[in-house]
């Protein structure tokens, strides 16, 4: 008896050819999909400027449909392009498919991307699909694997179970202390609190500079270049009620703020900022996250992504106090010219010169 061999996934549409209704359906039926894989997130990138929609829609011989959210960045002088899913500081990308991606499906998509004339293809997939991507990239000589680590909180069972069994006792105590301190939590999903959030983010840039032994002017330049205020205004506008900013007010002053995206089956804590002198004594950040986690549970989310942690032990400890677990995954680069190693070496050299310490 012979078994029919399923043909590889075929690309059937690109960019704006992809129906938005189908994109929304695929995102809704993928239990692992995160907000940064949504059509509205791509719209945010396009509105931010410098990017073009290069997303790819695939179909398999078995009738499955899958989508790779993707943007193209071209050099001002013309020539080769860079494809990214997603660009640096723009969250997670990777495949969206009903019931999640499989190694076979990812393998077919990688084959298609390797045929692209792009100078570089960068994929930063959802950490919860790390095993799928690892299996599909094994043995590919032209794929550079860049190890990474994120933290994710499982919301299965609802908030009462998360609060009692996953959030640590000391963290529950910190939340109760915050509640008794008179902190006022204000949440908004219209973009009204973007200026308040951004002012706290600017203060955080300065604090991180001191912690990392980085020149203040350099930290401010990097921070504003990576995360200008216009970026958050655009995200709030494009995602609408799916983008929530919460601010902790202490004696009428903004002490801390977080930005949480909530779209589909998963919530994603994307950015946090604070005035440490105001926030730390009253444990403002603990109450902010407790509120966001409860809201995600109430909305029926499966998980609360707490984002990239890197090698920072202090950041990992903070996230683990809420029950989030470390998830090791990888970013993947397909390069025609191997620039990644040279780029990393240059960055390490610059950090050594200025005495940079990754402390947050």
C-alpha positions as CSV (number, residue, x, y, z in Angstrom):
1,X,0.0,0.0,0.0
2,X,1.4,3.4,-0.9
3,X,0.7,6.6,0.9
4,X,0.1,9.8,-1.1
5,X,2.7,12.4,-0.6
6,X,1.3,15.8,0.3
7,X,2.6,18.5,-1.9
8,X,4.5,21.4,-0.3
9,X,2.7,24.5,0.8
10,X,2.2,26.9,-2.1
11,X,2.2,30.7,-1.8
12,X,-1.1,32.0,-3.2
13,X,-1.2,35.7,-2.2
14,X,1.2,38.5,-1.0
15,X,0.7,41.8,0.8
16,X,-2.5,43.6,0.1
17,X,-3.7,40.7,-2.0
18,X,-4.5,38.9,1.2
19,X,-8.2,39.4,2.3
20,X,-8.4,41.0,5.7
21,X,-11.4,38.8,6.6
22,X,-9.3,35.7,6.0
23,X,-6.4,37.2,8.1
24,X,-8.8,37.9,10.9
25,X,-10.2,34.3,10.7
26,X,-6.7,32.7,10.8
27,X,-5.7,34.8,13.7
28,X,-8.8,34.0,15.6
29,X,-8.5,30.2,15.0
30,X,-4.8,30.0,16.0
31,X,-4.7,29.3,19.7
32,X,-1.1,30.6,19.9
33,X,-1.5,33.8,17.9
34,X,-0.4,37.0,19.6
35,X,-1.5,40.6,18.9
36,X,1.7,41.4,17.0
37,X,0.7,38.9,14.3
38,X,-2.5,40.7,13.5
39,X,-3.4,42.7,10.4
40,X,-3.7,45.9,12.5
41,X,-0.2,45.4,13.8
42,X,1.1,45.4,10.2
43,X,-1.0,48.5,9.6
44,X,0.8,50.1,12.5
45,X,4.2,49.4,10.9
46,X,3.1,50.8,7.6
47,X,1.8,54.0,9.2
48,X,5.1,54.3,11.2
49,X,6.9,54.5,7.9
50,X,9.7,52.8,6.0
51,X,8.0,49.5,5.7
52,X,5.8,47.8,3.1
53,X,3.4,44.9,3.6
54,X,5.1,41.7,2.3
55,X,3.0,39.2,4.1
56,X,2.6,35.7,2.5
57,X,-0.5,33.5,2.4
58,X,0.0,29.8,1.8
59,X,-2.2,26.7,1.1
60,X,-1.2,23.1,1.5
61,X,-2.2,20.0,-0.5
62,X,-4.3,19.0,2.5
63,X,-6.4,22.1,2.4
64,X,-4.7,24.0,5.3
65,X,-4.2,27.7,5.0
66,X,-1.4,29.6,6.8
67,X,-0.2,33.2,6.9
68,X,3.2,34.7,7.6
69,X,2.9,38.4,8.7
70,X,5.9,40.0,7.0
71,X,7.2,43.5,6.2
72,X,9.7,44.6,3.6
73,X,12.3,47.4,4.2
74,X,14.1,48.8,1.2
75,X,17.3,50.8,1.2
76,X,16.8,54.5,0.2
77,X,19.4,53.9,-2.6
78,X,17.5,51.0,-4.0
79,X,18.8,47.5,-4.5
80,X,18.2,44.5,-2.2
81,X,15.5,44.5,0.5
82,X,15.2,43.1,4.0
83,X,12.2,41.0,5.0
84,X,11.2,40.9,8.7
85,X,8.6,39.1,10.9
86,X,9.0,41.3,12.9
87,X,11.5,44.2,13.0
88,X,13.5,44.8,16.1
89,X,11.3,46.3,19.0
90,X,8.1,45.3,17.1
91,X,7.3,42.1,18.9
92,X,6.9,38.5,17.7
93,X,6.1,37.3,14.2
94,X,6.0,33.9,12.7
95,X,3.3,31.7,11.2
96,X,-0.4,32.0,11.9
97,X,-2.5,28.9,11.1
98,X,-5.6,27.2,12.4
99,X,-4.6,25.0,15.4
100,X,-1.1,26.4,15.2
101,X,1.9,25.7,12.8
102,X,3.5,22.4,12.3
103,X,7.2,21.6,11.5
104,X,6.3,20.5,8.0
105,X,4.4,23.7,7.3
106,X,7.3,25.9,8.7
107,X,9.7,23.8,6.6
108,X,7.8,24.7,3.4
109,X,7.6,28.4,4.3
110,X,11.4,28.5,5.0
111,X,12.0,26.9,1.6
112,X,10.0,29.7,0.0
113,X,11.8,32.4,2.0
114,X,15.2,30.9,1.0
115,X,14.3,31.5,-2.7
116,X,13.6,35.1,-2.0
117,X,16.1,37.7,-3.5
118,X,16.1,39.6,-0.3
119,X,19.4,40.4,1.3
120,X,18.2,39.2,4.6
121,X,15.1,37.5,6.1
122,X,14.6,37.8,9.8
123,X,12.0,35.7,11.7
124,X,11.3,36.2,15.4
125,X,8.6,33.6,16.0
126,X,6.2,33.2,18.9
127,X,8.2,31.7,21.7
128,X,5.4,29.2,22.4
129,X,6.1,27.6,19.0
130,X,9.8,27.3,19.6
131,X,9.9,23.5,19.2
132,X,8.2,23.7,15.8
133,X,10.7,26.3,14.5
134,X,13.6,24.5,16.0
135,X,12.7,21.2,14.2
136,X,12.1,23.0,10.9
137,X,15.4,24.9,10.9
138,X,17.6,21.9,12.0
139,X,20.4,21.3,9.5
140,X,19.9,24.4,7.4
141,X,23.4,25.8,6.8
142,X,22.3,29.2,5.6
143,X,20.0,29.9,8.6
144,X,21.6,31.7,11.6
145,X,20.1,30.7,14.9
146,X,20.1,33.4,17.6
147,X,19.1,32.1,21.1
148,X,16.6,34.1,23.0
149,X,14.4,33.9,26.1
150,X,10.9,35.2,27.0
151,X,8.5,34.7,29.9
152,X,4.9,33.5,29.6
153,X,2.2,33.1,32.2
154,X,-0.3,30.3,31.7
155,X,-3.8,31.6,32.4
156,X,-5.5,28.2,32.3
157,X,-8.1,27.9,35.1
158,X,-8.9,31.6,35.4
159,X,-7.7,34.3,37.6
160,X,-8.6,32.7,41.0
161,X,-6.4,29.7,40.1
162,X,-3.6,32.0,38.7
163,X,-3.7,34.1,41.9
164,X,-3.7,31.2,44.3
165,X,-1.4,28.8,42.6
166,X,1.0,30.6,40.2
167,X,1.5,34.1,41.6
168,X,4.0,33.8,44.5
169,X,3.0,34.5,48.1
170,X,5.4,37.5,48.4
171,X,4.0,39.0,45.2
172,X,0.4,38.6,46.5
173,X,1.6,40.5,49.7
174,X,3.2,43.2,47.5
175,X,-0.1,43.6,45.6
176,X,-2.1,43.9,48.9
177,X,0.4,46.5,50.1
178,X,0.0,48.5,46.9
179,X,-3.8,48.3,47.3
180,X,-3.6,49.8,50.8
181,X,-1.2,52.6,49.8
182,X,-3.9,54.6,48.0
183,X,-2.6,53.9,44.4
184,X,-5.1,54.8,41.8
185,X,-5.0,52.6,38.6
186,X,-6.3,54.3,35.5
187,X,-6.7,52.3,32.3
188,X,-7.6,53.5,28.8
189,X,-7.8,52.0,25.3
190,X,-8.3,55.2,23.3
191,X,-4.6,56.5,23.3
192,X,-5.4,59.3,25.7
193,X,-2.7,58.1,28.2
194,X,0.1,57.8,25.6
195,X,1.7,61.2,26.7
196,X,1.7,60.1,30.3
197,X,3.1,56.7,29.5
198,X,5.8,58.2,27.3
199,X,6.9,60.7,29.9
200,X,7.5,57.8,32.3
201,X,9.3,55.9,29.5
202,X,11.7,58.9,29.0
203,X,12.5,58.7,32.8
204,X,13.2,55.0,32.4
205,X,15.7,55.6,29.6
206,X,17.7,57.8,32.0
207,X,17.5,55.2,34.8
208,X,18.6,52.3,32.4
209,X,21.5,54.4,31.3
210,X,22.8,54.8,34.8
211,X,22.3,51.1,35.5
212,X,24.1,50.0,32.3
213,X,27.0,52.5,32.6
214,X,25.8,54.0,29.3
215,X,26.2,57.6,28.2
216,X,23.0,59.5,29.0
217,X,22.9,61.1,25.5
218,X,23.4,57.7,23.9
219,X,20.6,56.0,25.9
220,X,18.2,58.8,25.1
221,X,19.0,58.7,21.4
222,X,18.7,54.9,21.3
223,X,15.4,55.0,23.2
224,X,13.8,57.7,21.2
225,X,14.9,56.2,18.0
226,X,13.6,52.7,18.9
227,X,10.4,53.9,20.6
228,X,9.4,57.5,19.6
229,X,6.1,58.7,21.0
230,X,4.6,58.7,17.5
231,X,5.0,54.9,17.4
232,X,2.7,54.4,20.5
233,X,0.2,56.9,19.1
234,X,0.0,54.9,15.9
235,X,-0.3,51.6,17.7
236,X,-3.1,52.9,19.9
237,X,-4.9,54.3,16.9
238,X,-4.6,51.2,14.7
239,X,-5.4,48.6,17.4
240,X,-8.0,50.6,19.2
241,X,-9.6,48.8,22.2
242,X,-7.0,46.0,21.8
243,X,-4.3,48.4,23.0
244,X,-4.6,49.2,26.7
245,X,-2.4,51.6,28.7
246,X,-2.7,51.5,32.5
247,X,-1.1,54.1,34.8
248,X,-0.6,53.9,38.5
249,X,-1.1,57.3,40.1
250,X,0.5,58.0,43.5
251,X,-0.7,61.2,45.2
252,X,-1.9,62.5,41.9
253,X,1.4,61.9,40.1
254,X,2.1,59.2,37.5
255,X,4.4,56.5,39.1
256,X,4.3,53.6,36.6
257,X,2.6,52.5,33.4
258,X,2.3,49.4,31.3
259,X,1.1,48.9,27.7
260,X,-0.7,45.6,27.1
261,X,-2.0,44.3,23.8
262,X,-5.0,42.0,24.0
263,X,-6.1,40.4,20.7
264,X,-7.3,36.9,20.2
265,X,-6.4,34.1,22.6
266,X,-3.4,35.8,24.2
267,X,-2.4,39.0,25.9
268,X,1.0,40.6,25.5
269,X,2.6,43.0,28.0
270,X,4.6,45.0,25.5
271,X,6.2,47.9,27.4
272,X,6.6,49.2,30.9
273,X,7.9,52.4,32.4
274,X,8.1,54.0,35.8
275,X,9.4,56.7,38.1
276,X,11.3,54.4,40.4
277,X,11.3,56.8,43.4
278,X,7.5,57.0,43.3
279,X,6.7,53.5,42.2
280,X,9.0,51.2,44.1
281,X,8.1,52.1,47.7
282,X,4.4,51.4,47.1
283,X,4.8,48.4,44.7
284,X,3.0,50.1,41.9
285,X,4.2,47.7,39.2
286,X,2.8,44.7,41.1
287,X,-0.7,46.2,41.2
288,X,-0.5,47.1,37.5
289,X,0.3,43.6,36.4
290,X,-2.2,42.0,38.8
291,X,-4.9,44.2,37.2
292,X,-3.7,43.4,33.7
293,X,-3.6,39.6,34.4
294,X,-7.1,39.7,35.9
295,X,-8.4,41.6,32.8
296,X,-6.7,39.0,30.4
297,X,-8.4,36.2,32.4
298,X,-11.7,37.9,32.2
299,X,-11.4,38.2,28.4
300,X,-10.7,34.5,28.1
301,X,-7.0,34.7,27.2
302,X,-4.9,31.5,27.3
303,X,-1.7,33.3,28.3
304,X,-0.1,36.5,29.4
305,X,3.1,37.1,27.5
306,X,5.6,39.1,29.5
307,X,7.9,39.6,26.6
308,X,11.6,39.3,26.0
309,X,13.8,38.7,29.1
310,X,17.2,38.1,27.5
311,X,20.0,37.4,30.1
312,X,18.7,39.8,32.7
313,X,18.3,38.0,36.0
314,X,16.5,40.8,37.7
315,X,13.9,41.0,34.9
316,X,13.5,37.2,34.9
317,X,13.0,37.2,38.7
318,X,10.3,39.9,38.5
319,X,8.3,38.0,35.8
320,X,8.6,34.7,37.6
321,X,7.1,36.3,40.7
322,X,3.9,36.4,38.8
323,X,4.1,32.8,37.8
324,X,5.5,33.4,34.3
325,X,7.9,30.7,33.2
326,X,11.0,31.1,31.0
327,X,10.6,30.0,27.4
328,X,13.8,29.5,25.4
329,X,13.3,30.1,21.7
330,X,15.3,31.5,18.8
331,X,15.3,34.2,16.2
332,X,16.3,33.1,12.7
333,X,18.1,35.0,10.0
334,X,18.5,33.9,6.4
335,X,21.3,35.9,4.9
336,X,22.9,36.1,1.5
337,X,25.8,38.0,3.0
338,X,26.7,36.8,6.6
339,X,26.6,40.1,8.4
340,X,25.1,39.0,11.7
341,X,28.3,37.8,13.3
342,X,30.1,41.0,12.3
343,X,27.3,43.1,13.6
344,X,27.3,41.3,17.0
345,X,31.1,41.5,17.3
346,X,30.9,45.2,16.7
347,X,28.2,45.7,19.3
348,X,30.2,43.7,21.9
349,X,33.2,45.8,21.2
350,X,31.3,49.1,21.6
351,X,29.8,47.8,24.9
352,X,33.2,46.9,26.2
353,X,34.6,50.4,25.4
354,X,31.8,52.2,27.3
355,X,31.6,49.6,30.1
356,X,28.0,48.7,29.2
357,X,26.2,46.4,31.6
358,X,22.8,44.8,30.6
359,X,20.9,45.5,33.8
360,X,17.2,45.7,32.9
